[in-house]
Every structure is written in structure tokens, then in C-alpha cells.
């Protein structure tokens, strides 16, 4: 579903299950609050006017949304020139 991070379903036994997002945004992670995963801004960040960013899972470096796509488009444009 566009605009939402992938969700995982966690089975808690006795037929109970709970859904959770795969990765919380940086603010929710640092505040240790539940992130709903809505994009471009989760409800927690939008309520306080904070820029919602999600760091790379492995390196924890924050990249703006669409950064990789803009780099790939730039590479394609340069390849067309060559």
C-alpha cells in the first residue's frame, strides 16, 4: 500500500494478533513512541510539525525521502549524455 511502511503481523497466542510497522521513523524511535508508518509524515510527527525521516536500517544514516530515486535519475541523465 503506498504511503505506509510495510507492516508485520505478530501472533500473540490464543488467536490474538497485532500489526506493527517494519521500522519506525527516527523521531518515534528516539522518543520510544508508537509510529503508525503513514507517509510522507506519520501522525506523531505531523501533530508537532516535525520533519518525518526514516534512517537506513543498517547504518542509521538519514536520507530524505526520494533521495535514492533522484540520484538514480541523475545517473540515467548523465548516461544519456555520454
GIBELVEN-V685133 format. One record per residue. N is the residue number from 1. RES is the residue in one letter. SS is DSSP state (a for helix, b for strand, c for the rest). Layout:
n->N res->RES ss->SS
n->N res->RES ss->SS
This chain:
n->1 res->X ss->c
n->2 res->X ss->c
n->3 res->X ss->c
n->4 res->X ss->b
n->5 res->X ss->c
n->6 res->X ss->c
n->7 res->X ss->b
n->8 res->X ss->b
n->9 res->X ss->b
n->10 res->X ss->b
n->11 res->X ss->b
n->12 res->X ss->b
n->13 res->X ss->b
n->14 res->X ss->c
n->15 res->X ss->c
n->16 res->X ss->b
n->17 res->X ss->b
n->18 res->X ss->b
n->19 res->X ss->b
n->20 res->X ss->b
n->21 res->X ss->b
n->22 res->X ss->c
n->23 res->X ss->c
n->24 res->X ss->c
n->25 res->X ss->c
n->26 res->X ss->a
n->27 res->X ss->a
n->28 res->X ss->a
n->29 res->X ss->a
n->30 res->X ss->a
n->31 res->X ss->a
n->32 res->X ss->c
n->33 res->X ss->c
n->34 res->X ss->c
n->35 res->X ss->c
n->36 res->X ss->c
n->37 res->X ss->c
n->38 res->X ss->b
n->39 res->X ss->c
n->40 res->X ss->c
n->41 res->X ss->c
n->42 res->X ss->c
n->43 res->X ss->a
n->44 res->X ss->a
n->45 res->X ss->a
n->46 res->X ss->a
n->47 res->X ss->a
n->48 res->X ss->a
n->49 res->X ss->c
n->50 res->X ss->c
n->51 res->X ss->c
n->52 res->X ss->c
n->53 res->X ss->c
n->54 res->X ss->c
n->55 res->X ss->b
n->56 res->X ss->c
n->57 res->X ss->c
n->58 res->X ss->c
n->59 res->X ss->c
n->60 res->X ss->c
n->61 res->X ss->c
n->62 res->X ss->b
n->63 res->X ss->c
n->64 res->X ss->c
n->65 res->X ss->c
n->66 res->X ss->c
n->67 res->X ss->a
n->68 res->X ss->a
n->69 res->X ss->a
n->70 res->X ss->a
n->71 res->X ss->a
n->72 res->X ss->a
n->73 res->X ss->a
n->74 res->X ss->a
n->75 res->X ss->a
n->76 res->X ss->a
n->77 res->X ss->a
n->78 res->X ss->a
n->79 res->X ss->a
n->80 res->X ss->a
n->81 res->X ss->a
n->82 res->X ss->c
